[in-house]
Amino acid sequence: MASKKPKMQIYRAKECRHMTEEEGTVSSMPESAAVGLARMAEAGMADGYVIKVLFDAPGFALHYAWFKPNYPLGRHSHSVDALYYIVSGSMKLGTEWLGAGDGFWLAGDTPYIYTAGPEGLEILEFRHTSKFTSAAQGGTKAFWDKAVGTIEANRDAWLAATPPRAAA
């Protein structure tokens, strides 16, 4: 007898787990991206964000991300479609500034880049699955130098930042 699909499931932020590397695996990338990301990691990139899986059921997943002030995301794409909703803060997506209540949708494999605003960014990511691959794009040395400089300039503030309730 097949298991019956539940009609309702509740999730609680305090019980949610951090996203694992297996869920957001990175596919192969140009050498410039590999070198740039390694430099960002060494500078303290991981201190600038929190990503959690809020809900994961067959055919539907909800992720929460808190990017601390001025956090720079490099140009990348994901293998699956995603709908993003800004809970608080702001972001610069390409040349557009978006704030709380705004959002955007991306088809799978569409490259994009954004930077969290000066107050940081809380964003929800809706997908059909929690498991996907990310593909880092190339980038010029000037881009990676700027990203590393941003991390170095903001890292102390990131380490001292008080998380929003959902990120705690």
PyMOL commands that set and color helices and strands:
alter all, ss='L'
color gray80, all
select helices_A, chain A and resi 13-15+31-43+45-48+141-160+165-167
alter helices_A, ss='H'
color red, helices_A
select strands_A, chain A and resi 17-18+24-26+49-57+60-67+72-78+82-93+96-99+103-106+112-127+132-136
alter strands_A, ss='S'
color yellow, strands_A
deselect
rebuild
show_as cartoon
